[in-house]
Amino acid sequence: MFSIRMNKVLQGFVWLMLTHRIVGYPMDCKEDQDGTRCPSISLDKLLDRIIQHAELIYRVSEESCTLFEEMYIPSSIRAQLSRGGNACSTRSVPGSKGEIQQISDKWLLHSTLVVIQSWTGPLQSLQITMDLYDNAPDGLLNKTKWMSTKLMNLEQGVTVLIRKMLNEDILVSDPSQNLTHFATQPNMVESVLTDYTLLTCFRKDAHRVETFLKLLKCRQSDRLSCFLY
């Protein structure tokens, strides 16, 4: 069993390193003289790169949850937590498919940014707590750090997208000012459960961001054919 887990960790780590080299940052471009970022990149290309970024973040979040479960969460406890209801919520963001379908492109973009910015601090805190684990595999630690870094890159990309589509300036958040206190749990069991809840909630919101962006992309071509399933 140990060798199987280690193989999974190594496979995940290799994949993580490969994607890190292949995929460019959405903000990997220079400013124009007037302060406009990515002046030469087309809107379609920028949106495609941001969607690709969001897809990778969601994929790594799924892998992180699976690895965390295998290492720390017994199957019986997973079942109890799943029956406990949905503890994940992001304020001021539409949740149902009907609500998402009806909102404008402007609010779709702003909702995407709200979700992203709500996670910059918690993911930084998760890195702190994961570093305190005695037996945390390197694959899990690297995925956690990767998600935190890539989320900040995604935030930058979305702010550029808002500037290009809506001609609005948005300030990028400072995660150091939003650190939550996940590292101050009274005991290890509660800390592990808190981290697990955080990971599963982030996975859901990462999928939500991916959905928002893909819906926005669809609307650029044929709004009438864009539906959520």
C-alpha positions as CSV (number, residue, x, y, z in Angstrom):
1,M,0.0,0.0,0.0
2,F,2.8,2.4,0.8
3,S,4.5,1.8,-2.5
4,I,1.3,2.4,-4.4
5,R,0.8,5.7,-2.6
6,M,4.4,6.7,-3.2
7,N,4.0,5.9,-6.9
8,K,0.9,8.2,-7.1
9,V,2.8,10.9,-5.3
10,L,5.8,10.7,-7.8
11,Q,3.5,10.6,-10.8
12,G,1.6,13.7,-9.6
13,F,4.9,15.5,-8.9
14,V,6.2,14.7,-12.4
15,W,3.0,15.9,-14.0
16,L,3.1,19.1,-11.9
17,M,6.6,19.9,-13.0
18,L,5.8,19.3,-16.7
19,T,2.7,21.5,-16.6
20,H,4.7,24.2,-14.7
21,R,7.2,24.3,-17.6
22,I,4.6,24.1,-20.5
23,V,1.9,26.5,-19.4
24,G,2.7,30.2,-19.5
25,Y,1.2,32.8,-17.1
26,P,-1.8,34.8,-18.3
27,M,0.2,37.9,-17.2
28,D,3.4,36.9,-19.0
29,C,3.5,40.0,-21.1
30,K,4.7,43.6,-20.9
31,E,2.9,46.9,-20.2
32,D,2.4,49.5,-23.0
33,Q,3.5,53.1,-22.4
34,D,0.0,54.0,-21.2
35,G,0.1,51.3,-18.5
36,T,-2.1,48.8,-20.5
37,R,-1.0,45.2,-19.8
38,C,-0.9,42.7,-22.7
39,P,-1.6,45.3,-25.4
40,S,-0.8,43.0,-28.3
41,I,-2.7,39.9,-27.2
42,S,-6.2,39.4,-28.6
43,L,-9.2,39.1,-26.3
44,D,-9.9,35.5,-27.5
45,K,-6.3,34.4,-27.0
46,L,-6.2,35.9,-23.5
47,L,-9.4,34.3,-22.5
48,D,-8.2,30.9,-23.9
49,R,-5.0,31.2,-21.8
50,I,-7.0,32.1,-18.7
51,I,-9.4,29.2,-19.2
52,Q,-6.5,26.8,-19.6
53,H,-5.0,28.2,-16.4
54,A,-8.3,27.7,-14.5
55,E,-8.6,24.1,-15.9
56,L,-5.2,23.2,-14.5
57,I,-5.9,24.7,-11.1
58,Y,-9.1,22.7,-10.9
59,R,-7.4,19.5,-12.0
60,V,-4.6,19.9,-9.4
61,S,-7.2,20.7,-6.7
62,E,-8.9,17.4,-7.5
63,E,-5.6,15.5,-7.2
64,S,-4.8,17.3,-4.0
65,C,-8.1,16.3,-2.4
66,T,-7.6,12.7,-3.5
67,L,-4.1,12.6,-2.1
68,F,-5.1,14.2,1.2
69,E,-8.0,11.8,1.6
70,E,-5.7,8.8,1.0
71,M,-3.2,10.1,3.5
72,Y,-5.4,11.4,6.4
73,I,-9.1,10.9,6.0
74,P,-10.6,7.4,6.7
75,S,-13.5,6.5,4.4
76,S,-16.0,6.4,7.3
77,I,-15.2,10.0,8.2
78,R,-15.4,11.0,4.5
79,A,-19.0,9.6,4.4
80,Q,-19.9,11.5,7.6
81,L,-18.5,14.8,6.2
82,S,-20.4,14.4,2.9
83,R,-23.6,13.9,4.8
84,G,-23.0,16.9,6.9
85,G,-24.2,19.3,4.2
86,N,-22.4,21.9,2.1
87,A,-20.2,24.0,4.3
88,C,-18.8,25.9,1.3
89,S,-20.2,29.3,0.4
90,T,-18.8,32.4,-1.3
91,R,-20.8,35.6,-0.6
92,S,-22.2,37.8,-3.3
93,V,-21.6,35.1,-6.0
94,P,-24.4,33.3,-7.8
95,G,-24.7,29.6,-7.0
96,S,-27.5,28.0,-8.9
97,K,-27.3,27.3,-12.7
98,G,-30.3,29.5,-13.3
99,E,-28.7,32.5,-11.5
100,I,-25.4,32.0,-13.4
101,Q,-27.2,31.7,-16.7
102,Q,-29.0,35.0,-16.2
103,I,-26.2,37.3,-15.1
104,S,-24.5,39.7,-17.5
105,D,-21.0,39.3,-18.8
106,K,-19.9,42.1,-16.5
107,W,-21.2,40.4,-13.3
108,L,-19.9,37.0,-14.6
109,L,-16.4,38.5,-14.7
110,H,-16.7,40.3,-11.3
111,S,-18.1,37.1,-9.7
112,T,-15.1,35.2,-11.1
113,L,-12.8,37.7,-9.5
114,V,-14.6,37.6,-6.2
115,V,-14.2,33.8,-6.0
116,I,-10.5,34.0,-6.9
117,Q,-9.7,36.8,-4.4
118,S,-11.6,35.0,-1.6
119,W,-9.1,32.1,-1.8
120,T,-5.7,33.9,-2.0
121,G,-5.5,34.2,1.8
122,P,-6.9,30.7,2.7
123,L,-4.5,29.0,0.3
124,Q,-1.6,30.9,1.9
125,S,-2.7,29.7,5.3
126,L,-3.0,26.1,4.0
127,Q,0.6,26.2,3.1
128,I,1.5,27.1,6.7
129,T,-0.5,24.2,8.2
130,M,0.7,21.7,5.7
131,D,4.3,22.5,6.5
132,L,3.5,21.5,10.1
133,Y,2.5,18.0,9.2
134,D,5.1,15.4,10.1
135,N,4.5,13.0,7.2
136,A,3.0,15.2,4.5
137,P,4.3,13.9,1.1
138,D,6.3,16.3,-1.0
139,G,3.7,15.9,-3.8
140,L,0.9,17.3,-1.7
141,L,3.0,20.2,-0.4
142,N,4.1,21.1,-3.9
143,K,0.6,21.0,-5.2
144,T,-0.6,23.3,-2.4
145,K,2.1,25.8,-3.2
146,W,1.5,25.5,-6.9
147,M,-2.2,26.2,-6.5
148,S,-1.5,29.3,-4.4
149,T,0.9,30.7,-6.9
150,K,-1.2,29.9,-10.0
151,L,-4.3,31.4,-8.4
152,M,-2.5,34.7,-8.0
153,N,-1.5,34.5,-11.7
154,L,-5.1,33.7,-12.6
155,E,-6.3,36.8,-10.6
156,Q,-3.9,38.9,-12.6
157,G,-5.2,37.5,-15.8
158,V,-8.8,38.1,-14.9
159,T,-8.0,41.7,-14.0
160,V,-6.5,42.2,-17.4
161,L,-9.6,40.6,-19.0
162,I,-11.8,43.0,-17.1
163,R,-9.7,45.9,-18.3
164,K,-9.9,44.8,-21.9
165,M,-13.7,43.9,-21.9
166,L,-15.1,46.4,-19.5
167,N,-12.4,49.2,-19.5
168,E,-12.3,49.0,-15.7
169,D,-9.3,49.0,-13.4
170,I,-9.2,46.4,-10.6
171,L,-6.7,46.2,-7.8
172,V,-5.0,42.9,-7.3
173,S,-5.4,41.6,-3.8
174,D,-2.5,41.2,-1.3
175,P,-2.8,37.7,0.2
176,S,-0.5,38.8,3.1
177,Q,-3.3,41.1,4.3
178,N,-6.0,38.3,4.2
179,L,-4.4,35.4,6.0
180,T,-6.9,33.4,8.0
181,H,-6.1,31.4,11.1
182,F,-6.2,27.8,9.9
183,A,-2.9,27.2,11.6
184,T,-4.2,27.9,15.1
185,Q,-6.4,24.8,15.6
186,P,-6.5,23.4,19.2
187,N,-5.4,19.9,18.1
188,M,-4.1,18.0,15.1
189,V,-7.4,16.2,14.4
190,E,-9.3,19.4,14.1
191,S,-6.6,21.0,12.0
192,V,-6.6,18.0,9.6
193,L,-10.4,18.2,9.2
194,T,-10.3,22.0,8.7
195,D,-7.6,21.6,6.0
196,Y,-9.7,18.9,4.3
197,T,-12.8,21.1,4.3
198,L,-10.7,23.9,2.9
199,L,-9.4,21.7,0.1
200,T,-12.8,20.4,-0.8
201,C,-14.3,23.8,-0.8
202,F,-11.5,25.2,-3.0
203,R,-12.1,22.4,-5.4
204,K,-15.7,23.3,-5.8
205,D,-14.9,27.0,-6.3
206,A,-12.1,26.2,-8.7
207,H,-14.7,24.3,-10.8
208,R,-17.0,27.3,-10.4
209,V,-14.4,29.7,-11.8
210,E,-13.7,27.3,-14.7
211,T,-17.5,27.2,-15.4
212,F,-17.8,31.0,-15.3
213,L,-14.9,31.5,-17.7
214,K,-16.1,28.8,-20.2
215,L,-19.6,30.3,-20.2
216,L,-18.1,33.8,-20.9
217,K,-16.1,32.3,-23.7
218,C,-19.2,30.6,-25.2
219,R,-21.1,33.9,-25.1
220,Q,-18.4,35.5,-27.2
221,S,-19.4,33.3,-30.1
222,D,-23.1,32.3,-29.8
223,R,-24.9,33.5,-26.7
224,L,-28.1,31.6,-27.5
225,S,-26.4,28.2,-27.5
226,C,-24.7,28.6,-24.1
227,F,-26.2,26.4,-21.4
228,L,-24.9,25.0,-18.1
229,Y,-25.3,21.2,-17.6
